């Protein structure tokens, strides 16, 4: 999840332990949240919290699934 602005690192605990990193993009600060959410309700909760805190969500991307080690 990418948002416009600099999210404080201490928010990680309230965001299901997602890792927060920052970078500069065209003179604007962008924060990126990376991590695994248990379900869509958790994703909705994270997005609602960002909305309530007045952060602009730039993108939400699903990472590739890890390959399964089980044989079928």
Residue pairs with C-beta under 8 A, 6 or more apart in sequence:
1 18
1 32
1 33
1 46
1 47
1 50
1 57
1 59
1 60
1 61
2 30
2 31
2 32
2 33
2 57
2 58
2 59
2 60
3 30
3 31
3 33
3 50
3 55
3 56
3 57
3 58
4 28
4 29
4 30
4 55
4 56
4 58
5 29
5 30
5 31
5 55
5 56
6 22
6 29
6 31
7 20
7 22
7 31
7 33
7 55
9 20
11 20
12 18
12 19
12 20
14 49
15 33
15 35
15 46
15 49
16 35
16 36
16 37
16 38
16 42
16 46
17 35
18 33
18 34
18 35
18 37
18 46
19 33
19 34
19 35
20 31
20 32
20 33
21 31
21 32
21 34
22 29
22 30
22 31
22 32
23 29
23 30
23 32
24 30
30 58
31 55
33 46
34 63
37 43
37 46
43 60
47 57
47 60
50 57
51 57
